[in-house]
């Protein structure tokens, strides 16, 4: 089992006309997520070439910490709104840093 932190890149693509609402919803996740146990960083970005594309760059101390984050109420509240706000489910890439 790896002892390296888990890195995630999570990309959301807003439905046309839902960009501002998705941005507001995702921005509201930052502060509570940064308080989740094992959160090393939780940063939200917007693509320079596409204002409807939002990207989280996250680092978690362990996979278990990330799993607890996904189960947290602030994340669970987003899930029913994905179809309304996004063109599809966000793409999630899990990574491990190469030393």
N, C-alpha and C positions, 0 to 999 in steps of 0.2 A: 504494500500500500504506500502511495506517495505521501511524503510529508510536506511537499511544496504547496503553496497556496493555489487555489483554484481561480482561474481568470475566466470571465465570461464577457462576450460581446453580444449584446442583444439589440436587434434592429427592428424598429417599428416603422411601418409605412402607413401614414394617415390616409383615410379616404378623402377624396376631393371635398373641400369645404369643411373638413373636420380638423384641419391642421392646428388651429388655435386651441380647440378643446382638448385634443390629444396632448398638446404641449403642456397645458394647464394640469391635466391629470397626471402626466409623467413627472412633471416638476414637483408635484405634491408628494411623490414617493421618495424623493431624495432625502429629506431630513429624517423621517422615521427609519428608512433603510440604513442610513449611516449609523443609527443607534442600535441596530440589530447586532447581537453577539457575533463575533467573528468577522465583522465587516472591516476590511482594510481600506477600501475605497469604493465609492458608488457615485459615478460621475455621469451626468447626462449631457449629450452633445446633439447638435443639429448639423446635418450635412450642409456644407457651403453651396453645393450645386443642386440641392433639393430640399427646400424648407419643409417638406412633408415627411422627411426621413429623420427619425430620432434614434440615437444610438446610446445605449448604456455601456460603459466600461466598468466592470466590477471585479474586485478581488476579494476573495473570502479565505479565511484561515484554513478551512477544511471544507470538503464536500458536504459534511453534515451541517455545518453552519449555513451553507447556501440552501440546503433542503429546508432548514428551519425558517429561513427568510421567505422562501416560496410559500410556506404554510402560514405566514404571518397575516393578520387581518388586512393590513394595508395593501398587500399584494393580492390576496384573495378577492378583495373588492374590485380590482381592475379586471379580473378574468371575465365576468359577465358582459363587460363593455367592449371587449376586443372586436367583436363582429360589427358593432355600431361605429367604432372609431377607426378601425384599421382595415386595409384591403385584404389582409390575411393574418394568420397567427404570426407573431414575431419570430424572426429567425434567431436561433440561439446557438452560439459557438462556444464550447467549453475548451479551455486551453490550459496548458501548463508551461510555465516559462522554461526555456532552455538556458542552462548556465554555460 
